[in-house]
Amino acid sequence: MQKILFGRIALAGFMLLGAAQAGAAVTSAPERVQVVRIGFSGPLTGPNAAIGVDALNGMQIAVDRLNQQGIEIDGKSLRFETVVRDDQSDPQRGLEIARELAGSGISALLGPVNSGVALAVVKTYNDAQTPVLTAASNPKVTQAGQPYVFRIVASDGDIGAKMAQYASRNLKLRSVAVIDDGSPYAQGLIDAFQKSAKGLGMQSLQRELVPEQAAESVAADALQRIRDGGAQAVFIGAYSMQSGRLIKLMRQMKIDVPVMGGDALCSAAVAKVAGDAVKDNTYCVLGGAWLTKAADGAVFAAGFQRKFGRVPDVYAASYFDGVMLLAQAIKSTGSLEGSQLMSALARTRYKGITASYEFNAQRDLKESTVTILRFKGGELSPLASF
């Protein structure tokens, strides 16, 4: 994907050079074009590739749309380009990318997707005055007093707490067991879920650690303890592929209680891995309004389907919104400077596909509506938004 992108950029540069050499009448044409480079850091390979590719695809639709609009500042036509990097969900790789991209001329970064990567890199981007628009949900990502870091999705505090509210009030659950994959994503999500659940009178019976790379026997032992503990439901704090494997193993072990999780569970990858084991008592929570319920959501979903041959998954719409949010900041300031874009983003009010974007002092969304969904026939179906 990177090779194709940079090949196209190089070819474009070669064509412009050739045109410039052809005569003075065209030498000024390149000067009327201002390139806006937007970075992307997310998992494009490895077990979390599905969510990274989905996010990048949503970002690309926004870039294509902006290039069709012909936006101008200071008499120059803006051409938006992406600088794509695969961080492989690895904090060290993400840090290498951050050191490369921060201060390199990108106007902003979309990403990282994973909380562990985000926690490792946000200071580097902040110090370089490069705005970051991230879907990383661990609350600590925006708690370090770094004004250039903006979260464009609901935080784990909202996602975990509202799943607990739905579990208590709608599913009438009174006890739950938790599976933790040990990641920063899981930590923030589970802590918020358990805190809210306790306040609502739900008993958290146990918290079993099952790392992503753990052998199936480790997962089976943890599930055996959960079955013996008699919990009414299981809350999974893990990314999509791991969640799918755990659900499949649960059903094989005849553990048929409801399963709950956060936004990573709201992925087609879960159903792909678990197959028929994903029953209609599998629930997840996603930040924002469900696409088919949003004014422009159905249009976006249809366009995404036409372009990529599949429906948008967890973060496509949020990354589309993130690019459009950045474009609004550029238009309002007439600048590509990080400090001016940061200030514009901090005071923005923007109605996107799935959310209304207005940030508090901590750079979290002031309004963080979430949607509760469940799998029905292997497909996600929205139940409630609040």
C-alpha positions as CSV (number, residue, x, y, z in Angstrom):
1,M,0.0,0.0,0.0
2,Q,2.8,2.4,0.9
3,K,4.8,1.5,-2.3
4,I,1.7,2.3,-4.5
5,L,1.2,5.6,-2.7
6,F,4.7,6.8,-2.9
7,G,5.0,5.6,-6.5
8,R,2.0,7.7,-7.5
9,I,3.5,10.7,-5.7
10,A,6.8,10.3,-7.4
11,L,5.1,9.9,-10.8
12,A,3.1,13.1,-10.2
13,G,6.3,14.9,-9.3
14,F,8.0,13.7,-12.5
15,M,5.0,14.8,-14.6
16,L,5.1,18.3,-13.1
17,L,8.8,18.5,-13.7
18,G,8.3,17.6,-17.3
19,A,5.6,20.2,-17.7
20,A,7.8,22.8,-16.1
21,Q,10.6,22.1,-18.6
22,A,8.2,22.4,-21.5
23,G,7.9,26.2,-21.3
24,A,7.5,29.2,-19.1
25,A,3.7,29.3,-19.7
26,V,3.2,26.3,-17.4
27,T,6.0,26.8,-14.8
28,S,3.7,28.6,-12.5
29,A,1.1,25.9,-12.4
30,P,2.7,23.9,-9.6
31,E,3.0,27.0,-7.5
32,R,-0.8,27.3,-7.5
33,V,-1.1,23.9,-5.8
34,Q,-0.6,23.4,-2.1
35,V,-0.1,19.8,-1.0
36,V,-1.6,18.9,2.4
37,R,0.1,15.8,3.7
38,I,-1.9,13.8,6.4
39,G,-0.1,11.0,8.2
40,F,-1.7,7.7,9.1
41,S,-0.4,5.3,11.8
42,G,-2.3,2.1,12.4
43,P,-2.1,-1.7,12.1
44,L,-2.2,-2.8,8.5
45,T,-0.7,-6.2,9.1
46,G,-1.0,-8.6,12.0
47,P,-4.0,-9.7,14.1
48,N,-5.5,-6.2,14.3
49,A,-5.1,-5.4,10.6
50,A,-8.9,-5.4,10.0
51,I,-9.5,-2.4,12.2
52,G,-6.5,-0.5,10.8
53,V,-7.4,-1.1,7.2
54,D,-11.0,-0.1,7.9
55,A,-9.8,3.2,9.5
56,L,-7.5,3.9,6.6
57,N,-10.3,3.3,4.1
58,G,-12.6,5.8,5.8
59,M,-9.7,8.3,5.8
60,Q,-9.1,7.7,2.1
61,I,-12.8,8.4,1.2
62,A,-12.5,11.7,2.9
63,V,-9.3,12.6,1.1
64,D,-10.9,11.7,-2.2
65,R,-13.9,13.9,-1.4
66,L,-11.8,16.9,-0.4
67,N,-9.7,16.7,-3.6
68,Q,-12.9,16.7,-5.6
69,Q,-14.1,19.9,-3.8
70,G,-11.3,22.1,-5.0
71,I,-10.6,23.9,-1.7
72,E,-8.4,26.9,-1.9
73,I,-6.4,29.0,0.6
74,D,-4.4,32.1,-0.4
75,G,-5.2,31.5,-4.0
76,K,-3.7,28.0,-4.0
77,S,-5.7,24.9,-4.7
78,L,-5.2,22.3,-2.0
79,R,-4.4,18.7,-2.9
80,F,-4.7,16.3,0.0
81,E,-2.3,13.3,0.2
82,T,-1.9,10.5,2.7
83,V,1.4,9.3,4.3
84,V,0.6,5.8,5.4
85,R,2.6,3.8,7.9
86,D,1.9,0.3,9.4
87,D,2.6,0.4,13.1
88,Q,1.6,-3.3,13.5
89,S,-0.1,-2.5,16.8
90,D,3.4,-2.4,18.3
91,P,4.4,0.6,20.5
92,Q,8.1,0.4,19.5
93,R,7.2,0.5,15.8
94,G,4.8,3.3,16.5
95,L,7.5,5.3,18.2
96,E,9.8,4.8,15.2
97,I,7.1,6.1,12.9
98,A,6.4,9.1,15.2
99,R,10.1,10.0,15.2
100,E,10.0,9.9,11.4
101,L,6.7,11.7,10.8
102,A,6.6,14.3,13.6
103,G,7.8,17.6,12.2
104,S,8.3,16.1,8.8
105,G,5.8,18.3,7.1
106,I,2.6,16.4,7.7
107,S,-0.2,18.8,8.8
108,A,-1.6,16.2,11.2
109,L,-1.7,12.5,12.1
110,L,-4.8,10.3,12.0
111,G,-4.1,7.5,14.5
112,P,-2.9,5.5,16.3
113,V,-5.8,3.1,16.6
114,N,-4.3,1.1,19.5
115,S,-4.1,2.6,23.0
116,G,-0.7,1.0,23.7
117,V,0.8,2.6,20.6
118,A,-0.9,5.9,21.3
119,L,0.5,6.1,24.8
120,A,4.0,5.5,23.5
121,V,3.9,8.2,20.8
122,V,1.6,11.1,21.6
123,K,4.3,13.1,23.5
124,T,6.6,12.9,20.4
125,Y,3.9,14.3,18.1
126,N,2.8,16.9,20.8
127,D,6.4,18.1,21.2
128,A,6.7,18.5,17.4
129,Q,3.4,20.5,17.4
130,T,1.8,18.0,15.1
131,P,-2.0,17.6,15.8
132,V,-3.1,14.0,16.4
133,L,-6.6,12.8,15.9
134,T,-6.8,9.4,17.4
135,A,-9.3,6.6,18.1
136,A,-7.2,5.2,20.9
137,S,-9.7,4.9,23.8
138,N,-7.7,4.5,26.9
139,P,-8.4,7.5,29.1
140,K,-4.7,8.1,29.8
141,V,-4.1,9.0,26.1
142,T,-5.6,12.5,26.8
143,Q,-4.6,12.9,30.4
144,A,-1.0,14.0,29.9
145,G,-1.7,17.7,29.3
146,Q,-0.7,17.5,25.7
147,P,-2.8,20.0,23.7
148,Y,-2.1,18.6,20.3
149,V,-3.7,15.3,21.0
150,F,-7.4,15.0,20.3
151,R,-9.6,11.9,20.8
152,I,-12.3,11.6,18.0
153,V,-14.2,8.7,19.6
154,A,-15.7,8.0,23.0
155,S,-13.2,7.1,25.6
156,D,-13.1,3.8,27.5
157,G,-14.7,5.6,30.4
158,D,-17.8,6.2,28.4
159,I,-17.8,2.9,26.5
160,G,-17.2,0.7,29.5
161,A,-19.6,2.6,31.8
162,K,-22.5,2.6,29.3
163,M,-22.1,-1.1,28.5
164,A,-22.4,-1.7,32.3
165,Q,-25.5,0.5,32.4
166,Y,-27.2,-1.5,29.6
167,A,-26.2,-4.8,31.1
168,S,-27.8,-3.8,34.4
169,R,-30.9,-1.9,33.3
170,N,-31.8,-3.7,30.1
171,L,-30.3,-7.2,30.4
172,K,-31.0,-7.3,34.2
173,L,-27.6,-8.9,34.9
174,R,-26.4,-9.1,38.5
175,S,-23.0,-10.9,38.1
176,V,-20.3,-10.9,35.5
177,A,-16.9,-12.4,34.9
178,V,-14.2,-10.5,33.0
179,I,-11.5,-11.6,30.5
180,D,-8.6,-9.3,30.2
181,D,-6.0,-9.5,27.4
182,G,-3.5,-7.4,29.3
183,S,-3.4,-4.5,26.8
184,P,-3.8,-0.8,27.7
185,Y,-7.0,-0.9,25.7
186,A,-8.4,-3.7,27.8
187,Q,-7.2,-2.0,31.1
188,G,-9.1,1.2,30.5
189,L,-12.2,-0.5,29.2
190,I,-12.5,-3.1,31.9
191,D,-11.7,-0.6,34.7
192,A,-14.5,1.7,33.5
193,F,-16.9,-1.3,33.1
194,Q,-16.2,-2.7,36.6
195,K,-16.4,0.7,38.3
196,S,-19.8,1.4,36.8
197,A,-21.1,-2.1,37.3
198,K,-20.2,-2.0,41.0
199,G,-22.1,1.3,41.4
200,L,-25.2,-0.3,39.7
201,G,-25.1,-3.3,42.1
202,M,-23.5,-5.8,39.7
203,Q,-21.0,-8.2,41.2
204,S,-17.7,-8.8,39.3
205,L,-16.9,-12.4,40.1
206,Q,-13.4,-12.7,38.6
207,R,-11.0,-11.1,36.2
208,E,-9.1,-13.7,34.1
209,L,-5.9,-12.7,32.2
210,V,-5.7,-14.3,28.7
211,P,-3.0,-12.5,26.6
212,E,-3.5,-12.3,22.9
213,Q,-0.7,-14.7,22.2
214,A,-1.7,-17.2,25.0
215,A,-2.1,-20.8,24.1
216,E,-5.6,-22.1,23.7
217,S,-5.1,-24.2,26.9
218,V,-4.6,-21.0,28.9
219,A,-7.9,-19.6,27.6
220,A,-9.6,-22.9,28.2
221,D,-8.4,-23.0,31.8
222,A,-9.7,-19.4,32.4
223,L,-13.0,-20.2,30.8
224,Q,-13.3,-23.3,33.0
225,R,-12.9,-21.2,36.1
226,I,-15.5,-18.7,34.8
227,R,-17.9,-21.6,34.2
228,D,-17.3,-22.9,37.7
229,G,-17.8,-19.4,39.1
230,G,-21.4,-19.3,37.8
231,A,-21.3,-15.7,36.4
232,Q,-24.4,-14.7,34.4
233,A,-22.4,-13.1,31.7
234,V,-18.8,-12.6,30.4
235,F,-17.3,-9.2,29.6
236,I,-14.3,-9.5,27.1
237,G,-11.6,-6.8,27.1
238,A,-9.7,-7.7,24.0
239,Y,-9.2,-6.8,20.4
240,S,-11.4,-8.3,17.6
241,M,-9.5,-11.4,16.6
242,Q,-8.8,-12.4,20.2
243,S,-12.5,-11.8,21.1
244,G,-13.6,-14.0,18.2
245,R,-11.4,-16.8,19.3
246,L,-12.6,-16.6,22.9
247,I,-16.2,-16.6,21.9
248,K,-15.7,-19.6,19.7
249,L,-14.0,-21.5,22.5
250,M,-16.7,-20.5,25.0
251,R,-19.4,-22.0,22.9
252,Q,-17.4,-25.1,22.3
253,M,-17.2,-25.5,26.1
254,K,-21.0,-25.0,26.3
255,I,-20.7,-21.7,28.0
256,D,-23.8,-20.0,26.6
257,V,-24.2,-16.9,28.8
258,P,-24.3,-13.5,27.2
259,V,-21.0,-12.0,26.0
260,M,-20.3,-8.2,26.2
261,G,-17.4,-6.1,25.1
262,G,-16.3,-2.7,23.9
263,D,-15.8,-1.2,20.4
264,A,-13.3,-3.7,19.3
265,L,-16.0,-6.4,19.7
266,C,-18.1,-4.4,17.2
267,S,-16.3,-5.8,14.2
268,A,-17.1,-8.1,11.4
269,A,-13.7,-9.8,12.2
270,V,-15.3,-11.2,15.4
271,A,-18.0,-13.0,13.4
272,K,-15.5,-14.1,10.8
273,V,-13.3,-15.8,13.4
274,A,-16.1,-17.2,15.7
275,G,-18.6,-18.1,13.0
276,D,-21.9,-19.5,14.3
277,A,-20.6,-19.2,17.9
278,V,-21.5,-15.5,17.7
279,K,-25.1,-15.7,18.9
280,D,-27.7,-13.1,19.4
281,N,-26.7,-12.7,23.1
282,T,-23.3,-11.1,22.0
283,Y,-23.3,-7.4,22.8
284,C,-20.9,-4.6,22.1
285,V,-20.8,-0.8,22.4
286,L,-19.5,1.6,19.7
287,G,-18.9,5.4,20.1
288,G,-21.2,7.6,18.2
289,A,-24.5,7.0,16.4
290,W,-25.0,4.0,14.2
291,L,-24.5,4.8,10.6
292,T,-28.0,3.9,9.4
293,K,-29.4,6.2,12.1
294,A,-27.3,9.2,11.2
295,A,-28.3,11.7,8.5
296,D,-25.3,11.1,6.2
297,G,-24.5,7.7,7.5
298,A,-26.4,5.6,5.0
299,V,-24.8,7.6,2.1
300,F,-21.3,7.1,3.6
301,A,-22.0,3.4,4.1
302,A,-23.2,2.9,0.5
303,G,-20.2,4.7,-0.9
304,F,-17.8,2.7,1.2
305,Q,-19.5,-0.5,0.0
306,R,-19.1,0.5,-3.6
307,K,-15.5,1.5,-3.2
308,F,-14.2,-1.4,-1.0
309,G,-16.7,-4.2,-1.6
310,R,-17.7,-4.4,2.1
311,V,-19.5,-2.4,4.8
312,P,-17.6,0.0,7.0
313,D,-16.4,-1.6,10.3
314,V,-15.4,-0.1,13.6
315,Y,-13.5,3.2,12.8
316,A,-14.1,4.0,9.1
317,A,-16.7,6.7,9.8
318,S,-14.6,8.2,12.6
319,Y,-11.5,8.5,10.5
320,F,-13.6,10.0,7.7
321,D,-14.9,12.6,10.2
322,G,-11.4,13.2,11.5
323,V,-10.1,14.2,8.0
324,M,-13.1,16.4,7.4
325,L,-12.6,18.0,10.8
326,L,-9.0,18.7,10.0
327,A,-10.1,20.2,6.6
328,Q,-12.5,22.6,8.4
329,A,-9.6,23.7,10.7
330,I,-7.4,24.4,7.6
331,K,-10.2,26.4,5.9
332,S,-11.0,28.4,9.0
333,T,-7.4,29.4,9.7
334,G,-6.1,29.5,6.1
335,S,-3.0,27.7,7.4
336,L,-1.2,24.4,7.6
337,E,0.8,25.3,10.7
338,G,0.3,22.8,13.6
339,S,-0.1,25.5,16.2
340,Q,-2.9,27.3,14.3
341,L,-4.6,24.0,13.5
342,M,-4.5,22.9,17.1
343,S,-6.1,26.1,18.2
344,A,-8.8,25.8,15.6
345,L,-9.5,22.1,16.6
346,A,-9.7,23.1,20.2
347,R,-12.5,25.5,19.6
348,T,-14.3,23.6,16.7
349,R,-17.9,22.7,16.5
350,Y,-18.4,20.2,13.7
351,K,-21.3,17.8,12.9
352,G,-19.9,14.6,11.5
353,I,-21.4,11.4,10.4
354,T,-21.5,9.7,13.7
355,A,-20.8,12.4,16.3
356,S,-20.8,16.1,17.0
357,Y,-17.2,17.2,17.5
358,E,-16.5,19.7,20.2
359,F,-13.6,19.1,22.6
360,N,-13.2,19.8,26.2
361,A,-10.0,21.1,27.8
362,Q,-8.6,17.6,28.0
363,R,-9.3,17.1,24.2
364,D,-12.0,14.5,24.7
365,L,-15.4,14.9,23.1
366,K,-17.8,17.0,25.1
367,E,-20.7,14.9,23.9
368,S,-19.9,11.2,23.7
369,T,-23.0,9.3,22.6
370,V,-22.6,5.5,22.2
371,T,-24.6,2.8,20.5
372,I,-25.3,-0.6,22.0
373,L,-25.4,-3.4,19.4
374,R,-25.8,-7.1,19.2
375,F,-24.9,-9.7,16.7
376,K,-28.0,-11.1,14.9
377,G,-27.4,-13.7,12.2
378,G,-23.7,-12.8,12.2
379,E,-24.5,-9.1,11.5
380,L,-24.5,-6.2,13.9
381,S,-27.8,-4.7,14.8
382,P,-28.2,-1.5,16.8
383,L,-30.3,-1.7,20.0
384,A,-30.0,1.7,21.7
385,S,-28.1,5.0,21.6
386,F,-27.5,7.2,24.7
